[in-house]
């Protein structure tokens, strides 16, 4: 029995909901990872005697929950990866941030550099070796108790991008111990959720839209009504 919700499944792809705290793929912690768990689910469900192919199309940071799309064939993996590269694989997030962003909606443009040894990303100058340009678009949905619920669309796919860019404008994601204020909270408390993916089916070309909502727990609870009444996050 697979422990997490399966949002969509056919012969070419499988879409699942990753809880925060679970790594997308195996890491040094040795904890159960989503890629291995989904392979096990498919192997058991379809009684596959050998190794199960599963293509990792995109990733979520370990403390981020939400939608993850896997390819079940190499052809699907290649076509979905092409959509990622050309911007047709689009991702919308829900985030609760500290404070009230001004303006209430904007496009952020930063250059980012990653320290791979420390797994830390920082805003840098464009001429920094290895720097990559990062764009995202956010809009504020609701503010309460000096916290704001945002819809964020990633326009590029950089490591830790939303967390770093929101922190760079002084509105870090709530519960982000790495880029926000230190509170001693667990990594699983990060208020960032991959809530929508829009793409094309890798074989039929049909438009696909997947939705997921964060759990009705703190700090999301105070924004339950606004989240449940949202239309499409990505137009």
C-alpha positions, 0 to 999 in steps of 0.5 A: 500500500502506497502511503501517500495520495496518488493524484493521477496514474496511467501507462506513461506517468504517475503524479503523487503528493509528497508530504513535507519532510520526505526527500524526493530521491535518496540522500545521505540521511538514508531515510525513505525517499519518494522515488524509491517508494513509488517504484515499490508501489508500481512493482507491487501493484503490477507484479513486475519481476525486475527493476521498475523504470521511473523517471524523475522529471523535477524535484521538491526540496525535502521540507516542501510538500506537494505535487511531484510528477514521475515518468513511467517510460523513458520516452515520457521522461524525455518529453516531460523534461523537454517541457521543463526546459522550454517552460511548458511544464509550469509549477504554482506554489502556495506559501505563507511568508512573514509580513506583507509584501509590497507591492502585493504582486510582482515579478522577482529577478535575482542572480543566485549562486549555490554553495554545494558543500553547504547546500546553501543558495544566496543572491549574488552579482551577475558576474559571480562564477556559476551564477544563474538568473532566477525569476518568479511571479507572486501575488498576495491572496490574504494577510492575517496576523502579520503573515501573508498567503501568496501564490507563487509561479516559478518561471525558472527552476533554481535550487531553493529559489522561492525560499531565497528570493522571498527572503531577499525581499525581507519576506521569508517563508514561514518556518524556513530555518535556513533562509529565515529567522531561526525559531528552532522549528522542525524542517517539516514546518516550512510553509511552502507547498507545490499546489499546481502543475500544468503540463501536456501529456507526454504521449497524447499532448492533452493538457493536464492540470494537477492540484494539491492543497497543504494540510489544514494545520498551522500555519495554513489553517488561518487561510483555509477559506482563501485556499479552498476558494482559489481558482487556477493558480496558473492562468 
